[in-house]
Amino acid sequence: MSDVVRAFNLYADDYDRWFESPEGKTLFKFEVEAVKMLMSGLKPPFLEVGVGSGRFAEVIGVEYGVDPSPALLEKARARGVKVNLGKGEDLPYKDNSFGGVFILFTLCFSDDPEKALCEAKRVLKSGGGLVVGIINRESTWGRLYSRKKAEGHQLYRYARLFSPAEVIDLIRKVAMTVEGFSSTLLRQPTENHEGEIVLNRLLDGAGFICIIARKNLNSARSLQMFSAQS
């Protein structure tokens, strides 16, 4: 068992309890909205890679989840998710099994992010969509979590945060087509977030950014939206 999995096992209750805090409830609401904004064209069944305690899966209607932490999987199972113990780099599912795969907040904990994206593509049906949600390293939120990492935070000490451009580059390397973006957490971490908004585009300064990519679409369309909005 890796150090990061041990950490998530040890702090599973603290991790899950955060979502019930005032801050957690507020941020989660806008993050869910950003994910849902990109889901309308996807058809189930859905899989979440790094399902954790199942908070996102339960709310956005994801039936299946995989995670390397047994303690978190117990919580996801209790929320009705059909779970499997496993890693994103070696998914325990057959080829062409899902209409949508979600990797939310967990790519930064992956041992091999490119391989995890390859596996997500493998289990997607032709025309299926991959939604990747990240803490944007180049935002004030990214800088906050980078400080947490430097200070030895029990979980984020193991994270490697990404910029949107880096994730897009990884998606291109596995030959998937970027179709769209959503952005939220536009305010500073110290500000009140009740008035946050979610935008259906890429905003460089946003703290949480979602990217949707499609399997087996015309590669000529890849990144056209990204180029136009950058």
Backbone hydrogen bonds in HBPLUS format (Angstrom, degrees):
<---DONOR---> <-ACCEPTOR-->    atom                        ^
c    i                          cat <-CA-CA->   ^        H-A-AA   ^      H-
h    n   atom  resd res      DA  || num        DHA   H-A  angle D-A-AA Bond
n    s   type  num  typ     dist DA aas  dist angle  dist       angle   num
A0006-ARG N   A0002-SER O   3.01 MM   4  6.28 160.7  2.05 151.2 156.9     1
A0007-ALA N   A0003-ASP O   2.95 MM   4  6.18 153.4  2.02 145.6 152.9     2
A0008-PHE N   A0004-VAL O   3.03 MM   4  6.33 159.6  2.07 148.1 152.4     3
A0009-ASN N   A0005-VAL O   2.90 MM   4  6.12 152.3  1.97 149.8 158.0     4
A0010-LEU N   A0006-ARG O   2.89 MM   4  6.08 160.4  1.93 149.8 155.1     5
A0011-TYR N   A0007-ALA O   2.89 MM   4  6.05 157.9  1.94 152.3 158.0     6
A0015-TYR N   A0011-TYR O   2.85 MM   4  6.01 164.8  1.87 160.1 164.8     7
A0016-ASP N   A0012-ALA O   3.01 MM   4  6.15 167.4  2.02 149.0 152.1     8
A0017-ARG N   A0013-ASP O   2.88 MM   4  5.93 152.5  1.95 146.6 154.9     9
A0018-TRP N   A0014-ASP O   3.19 MM   4  6.32 139.3  2.36 143.7 151.5    10
A0019-PHE N   A0016-ASP O   3.30 MM   3  5.89 143.1  2.45 110.7 117.9    11
A0020-GLU N   A0017-ARG O   2.93 MM   3  5.46 156.2  1.98 116.2 123.8    12
A0021-SER N   A0018-TRP O   3.00 MM   3  5.26 160.9  2.04 110.9 117.2    13
A0025-LYS N   A0021-SER O   2.86 MM   4  6.05 166.8  1.88 164.8 166.2    14
A0026-THR N   A0022-PRO O   3.20 MM   4  6.34 161.1  2.24 144.9 149.8    15
A0027-LEU N   A0023-GLU O   2.96 MM   4  6.15 178.9  1.96 165.3 165.1    16
A0028-PHE N   A0024-GLY O   2.92 MM   4  5.82 161.3  1.96 147.7 153.9    17
A0029-LYS N   A0025-LYS O   3.20 MM   4  6.24 151.7  2.28 138.3 144.6    18
A0031-GLU N   A0027-LEU O   2.97 MM   4  6.21 157.6  2.02 154.4 161.7    19
A0032-VAL N   A0028-PHE O   2.87 MM   4  5.99 162.3  1.90 154.4 158.1    20
A0033-GLU N   A0029-LYS O   3.18 MM   4  6.37 153.9  2.26 136.5 143.6    21
A0034-ALA N   A0030-PHE O   2.99 MM   4  6.24 149.8  2.08 142.8 150.4    22
A0035-VAL N   A0031-GLU O   3.08 MM   4  6.40 152.2  2.16 147.0 154.0    23
A0036-LYS N   A0032-VAL O   2.86 MM   4  6.11 171.5  1.87 159.3 161.4    24
A0037-MET N   A0033-GLU O   3.00 MM   4  6.08 142.3  2.15 141.5 150.7    25
A0038-LEU N   A0035-VAL O   3.06 MM   3  5.71 152.1  2.14 116.2 123.3    26
A0039-MET N   A0036-LYS O   3.09 MM   3  5.04 163.3  2.12 106.9 112.2    27
A0042-LEU N   A0039-MET O   2.92 MM   3  5.43 168.9  1.94 126.9 130.2    28
A0099-GLY N   A0045-PRO O   2.85 MM  54  5.57 148.8  1.94 150.4 160.9    29
A0064-TYR N   A0046-PHE O   3.22 MM  18  6.26 156.0  2.28 149.3 155.0    30
A0047-LEU N   A0100-GLY O   2.96 MM  53  6.40 150.6  2.05 150.4 159.8    31
A0102-PHE N   A0047-LEU O   2.80 MM  55  6.21 153.4  1.87 155.2 163.9    32
A0048-GLU N   A0064-TYR O   2.91 MM  16  6.36 150.6  1.99 141.9 149.8    33
A0066-VAL N   A0048-GLU O   3.08 MM  18  6.52 156.9  2.14 165.3 166.5    34
A0049-VAL N   A0102-PHE O   2.81 MM  53  6.07 158.4  1.85 166.1 173.1    35
A0050-GLY N   A0066-VAL O   2.80 MM  16  5.76 146.0  1.91 152.6 164.0    36
A0051-VAL N   A0066-VAL O   3.11 MM  15  5.73 159.1  2.16 134.5 139.5    37
A0054-GLY N   A0051-VAL O   3.01 MM   3  5.43 157.5  2.06 138.9 139.8    38
A0058-GLU N   A0054-GLY O   2.97 MM   4  5.87 163.6  2.00 146.6 150.5    39
A0059-VAL N   A0055-ARG O   3.43 MM   4  6.61 158.4  2.48 142.3 147.1    40
A0060-ILE N   A0056-PHE O   2.91 MM   4  6.02 166.0  1.93 167.7 171.0    41
A0061-GLY N   A0057-ALA O   3.06 MM   4  5.72 121.7  2.42 140.4 148.8    42
A0062-VAL N   A0057-ALA O   2.93 MM   5  4.54 160.1  1.97 134.9 138.5    43
A0082-LYS N   A0063-GLU O   2.83 MM  19  6.02 172.6  1.84 164.6 162.2    44
A0065-GLY N   A0082-LYS O   3.01 MM  17  6.13 154.1  2.08 140.1 140.1    45
A0084-ASN N   A0065-GLY O   2.89 MM  19  6.39 138.5  2.07 151.4 164.2    46
A0067-ASP N   A0084-ASN O   3.26 MM  17  6.80 148.6  2.36 157.7 166.9    47
A0086-GLY N   A0067-ASP O   3.07 MM  19  5.30 161.0  2.11 109.9 115.8    48
A0073-LEU N   A0069-SER O   3.03 MM   4  6.26 157.2  2.08 152.2 159.4    49
A0074-GLU N   A0070-PRO O   3.11 MM   4  6.33 146.8  2.22 147.4 154.0    50
A0075-LYS N   A0072-LEU O   3.05 MM   3  5.28 121.0  2.41 101.0 115.0    51
A0076-ALA N   A0072-LEU O   3.01 MM   4  6.40 156.7  2.06 151.4 158.6    52
A0077-ARG N   A0073-LEU O   2.82 MM   4  5.95 161.7  1.85 153.1 157.8    53
A0078-ALA N   A0074-GLU O   3.12 MM   4  6.31 150.4  2.21 138.5 146.1    54
A0079-ARG N   A0076-ALA O   2.98 MM   3  5.08 139.2  2.15  98.3 110.7    55
A0081-VAL N   A0076-ALA O   3.18 MM   5  5.62 163.8  2.20 146.7 142.4    56
A0080-GLY N   A0077-ARG O   2.99 MM   3  5.21 157.8  2.04 112.5 114.5    57
A0090-ASP N   A0087-LYS O   3.10 MM   3  5.47 162.1  2.13 111.7 117.4    58
A0096-ASN N   A0122-ARG O   3.03 MM  26  6.41 162.8  2.06 146.0 144.8    59
A0097-SER N   A0123-VAL O   2.71 MM  26  5.24 133.2  1.92 121.5 132.8    60
A0098-PHE N   A0123-VAL O   2.91 MM  25  6.14 157.8  1.96 157.6 163.5    61
A0125-LYS N   A0098-PHE O   2.75 MM  27  5.56 157.8  1.80 157.6 153.0    62
A0129-GLY N   A0099-GLY O   3.08 MM  30  6.43 156.2  2.13 145.2 142.8    63
A0101-VAL N   A0129-GLY O   2.97 MM  28  6.48 154.1  2.04 153.6 161.3    64
A0131-VAL N   A0101-VAL O   2.87 MM  30  6.32 161.5  1.90 161.1 167.5    65
A0103-ILE N   A0131-VAL O   2.87 MM  28  6.25 163.7  1.90 162.4 165.1    66
A0133-GLY N   A0103-ILE O   2.89 MM  30  6.27 161.0  1.92 142.7 147.2    67
A0105-PHE N   A0133-GLY O   2.83 MM  28  5.62 170.8  1.84 140.2 143.0    68
A0109-PHE N   A0106-THR O   2.99 MM   3  5.38 157.8  2.04 111.9 118.9    69
A0110-SER N   A0107-LEU O   3.12 MM   3  5.19 164.5  2.15 107.9 112.3    70
A0160-ARG N   A0108-CYS O   2.87 MM  52  4.76 151.4  1.95 126.8 136.3    71
A0116-ALA N   A0112-ASP O   2.99 MM   4  6.29 154.1  2.06 154.8 163.2    72
A0117-LEU N   A0113-PRO O   3.00 MM   4  6.30 150.8  2.09 147.9 155.1    73
A0118-CYS N   A0114-GLU O   2.94 MM   4  6.24 150.4  2.02 144.6 153.4    74
A0119-GLU N   A0115-LYS O   2.91 MM   4  6.19 154.9  1.98 149.3 155.4    75
A0120-ALA N   A0116-ALA O   2.98 MM   4  6.23 152.2  2.06 141.5 149.4    76
A0121-LYS N   A0117-LEU O   2.96 MM   4  6.20 156.7  2.01 147.0 152.8    77
A0122-ARG N   A0118-CYS O   2.92 MM   4  6.19 152.4  2.00 144.2 152.4    78
A0123-VAL N   A0119-GLU O   3.12 MM   4  6.41 157.5  2.17 153.2 156.3    79
A0124-LEU N   A0121-LYS O   3.17 MM   3  5.17 147.0  2.29  99.4 109.2    80
A0128-GLY N   A0125-LYS O   2.79 MM   3  5.06 157.5  1.84 134.5 134.9    81
A0127-GLY N   A0215-LYS O   3.06 MM  88  5.03 139.1  2.23 124.6 136.0    82
A0215-LYS N   A0128-GLY O   2.98 MM  87  5.62 158.2  2.03 163.9 169.5    83
A0130-LEU N   A0213-ALA O   2.75 MM  83  5.13 164.2  1.77 154.0 159.5    84
A0213-ALA N   A0130-LEU O   2.83 MM  83  5.13 157.3  1.88 148.0 155.8    85
A0132-VAL N   A0211-ILE O   2.90 MM  79  5.25 163.2  1.92 154.9 158.2    86
A0211-ILE N   A0132-VAL O   2.83 MM  79  5.25 151.7  1.91 146.1 155.6    87
A0134-ILE N   A0209-ILE O   2.92 MM  75  5.56 162.8  1.95 154.6 158.4    88
A0209-ILE N   A0134-ILE O   3.11 MM  75  5.56 160.3  2.15 154.2 159.9    89
A0136-ASN N   A0207-GLY O   2.86 MM  71  5.18 161.6  1.90 136.0 142.0    90
A0139-SER N   A0136-ASN O   3.13 MM   3  5.57 152.9  2.20 124.4 122.7    91
A0137-ARG N   A0162-PHE O   2.96 MM  25  5.32 172.0  1.96 138.2 137.4    92
A0143-ARG N   A0139-SER O   2.98 MM   4  6.34 152.4  2.06 146.9 154.3    93
A0144-LEU N   A0140-THR O   2.99 MM   4  6.20 146.6  2.10 138.0 147.0    94
A0145-TYR N   A0141-TRP O   3.03 MM   4  6.36 163.0  2.06 153.7 156.3    95
A0146-SER N   A0142-GLY O   2.86 MM   4  6.02 141.3  2.01 141.3 153.0    96
A0147-ARG N   A0143-ARG O   3.00 MM   4  6.21 146.9  2.11 140.6 148.2    97
A0148-LYS N   A0144-LEU O   3.02 MM   4  6.41 153.0  2.09 143.3 151.3    98
A0149-LYS N   A0145-TYR O   2.94 MM   4  6.15 153.9  2.01 140.6 147.1    99
A0150-ALA N   A0146-SER O   2.97 MM   4  6.25 159.9  2.01 145.1 150.0   100
A0151-GLU N   A0147-ARG O   2.85 MM   4  6.06 142.9  1.99 148.6 159.1   101
A0153-HIS N   A0148-LYS O   2.94 MM   5  5.28 166.7  1.95 152.4 151.4   102
A0152-GLY N   A0149-LYS O   3.05 MM   3  5.24 161.2  2.09 107.7 113.1   103
A0157-ARG N   A0153-HIS O   3.11 MM   4  5.14 139.0  2.28 131.5 132.9   104
A0158-TYR N   A0155-LEU O   3.15 MM   3  6.08 170.0  2.16 124.4 127.4   105
A0159-ALA N   A0156-TYR O   3.14 MM   3  4.92 161.9  2.17 100.7 106.4   106
A0166-GLU N   A0163-SER O   3.16 MM   3  5.28 123.1  2.50 100.0 113.5   107
A0167-VAL N   A0163-SER O   3.24 MM   4  6.61 157.2  2.30 153.1 158.7   108
A0168-ILE N   A0164-PRO O   2.92 MM   4  6.16 163.2  1.95 156.5 161.6   109
A0169-ASP N   A0165-ALA O   2.96 MM   4  6.13 152.5  2.04 141.9 149.4   110
A0170-LEU N   A0166-GLU O   3.01 MM   4  6.32 152.2  2.09 143.6 150.7   111
A0171-ILE N   A0167-VAL O   2.91 MM   4  6.20 157.2  1.96 152.2 158.5   112
A0172-ARG N   A0168-ILE O   2.93 MM   4  6.21 154.6  2.00 148.4 155.2   113
A0173-LYS N   A0169-ASP O   3.01 MM   4  6.27 148.0  2.12 143.3 152.0   114
A0174-VAL N   A0170-LEU O   3.29 MM   4  6.66 136.3  2.49 142.3 152.1   115
A0174-VAL N   A0171-ILE O   3.22 MM   3  5.40 135.4  2.43  99.0 110.2   116
A0176-MET N   A0171-ILE O   3.26 MM   5  5.77 160.8  2.30 147.0 150.5   117
A0175-ALA N   A0172-ARG O   2.94 MM   3  4.98 158.3  1.99 109.4 112.5   118
A0177-THR N   A0214-ARG O   3.04 MM  37  5.12 170.6  2.04 150.9 150.5   119
A0214-ARG N   A0177-THR O   2.75 MM  37  5.12 153.8  1.81 139.1 145.4   120
A0179-GLU N   A0212-ILE O   2.81 MM  33  5.70 174.5  1.81 155.7 157.6   121
A0212-ILE N   A0180-GLY O   3.05 MM  32  5.42 167.7  2.07 142.2 144.0   122
A0182-SER N   A0210-CYS O   3.06 MM  28  5.15 144.2  2.19 136.4 138.7   123
A0210-CYS N   A0182-SER O   2.88 MM  28  5.15 167.5  1.90 149.7 153.6   124
A0183-SER N   A0199-LEU O   2.89 MM  16  5.21 151.2  1.98 144.9 153.2   125
A0199-LEU N   A0183-SER O   2.87 MM  16  5.21 163.4  1.90 154.8 158.4   126
A0184-THR N   A0208-PHE O   2.97 MM  24  5.39 154.3  2.04 157.7 163.1   127
A0208-PHE N   A0184-THR O   3.10 MM  24  5.39 175.2  2.11 143.6 142.0   128
A0207-GLY N   A0185-LEU O   2.88 MM  22  4.91 157.4  1.93 125.7 133.3   129
A0191-GLU N   A0188-GLN O   2.97 MM   3  5.33 163.4  2.00 117.8 123.3   130
A0196-GLU N   A0193-HIS O   3.18 MM   3  5.30 163.4  2.21 115.1 113.6   131
A0206-ALA N   A0203-LEU O   3.04 MM   3  5.61 166.4  2.06 123.9 128.3   132
A0221-ARG N   A0218-ASN O   3.07 MM   3  5.94 163.7  2.09 125.0 128.6   133
A0222-SER N   A0219-SER O   3.05 MM   3  5.15 153.8  2.12 104.5 112.7   134
A0224-GLN N   A0221-ARG O   3.31 MM   3  5.81 168.8  2.33 132.2 130.8   135
A0227-SER N   A0223-LEU O   2.92 MM   4  6.03 164.0  1.94 152.0 155.1   136
A0228-ALA N   A0224-GLN O   3.07 MM   4  6.25 153.1  2.14 142.7 150.0   137
A0229-GLN N   A0225-MET O   3.03 MM   4  6.20 142.4  2.17 147.0 156.5   138
A0230-SER N   A0226-PHE O   3.03 MM   4  6.02 130.1  2.29 147.0 158.2   139
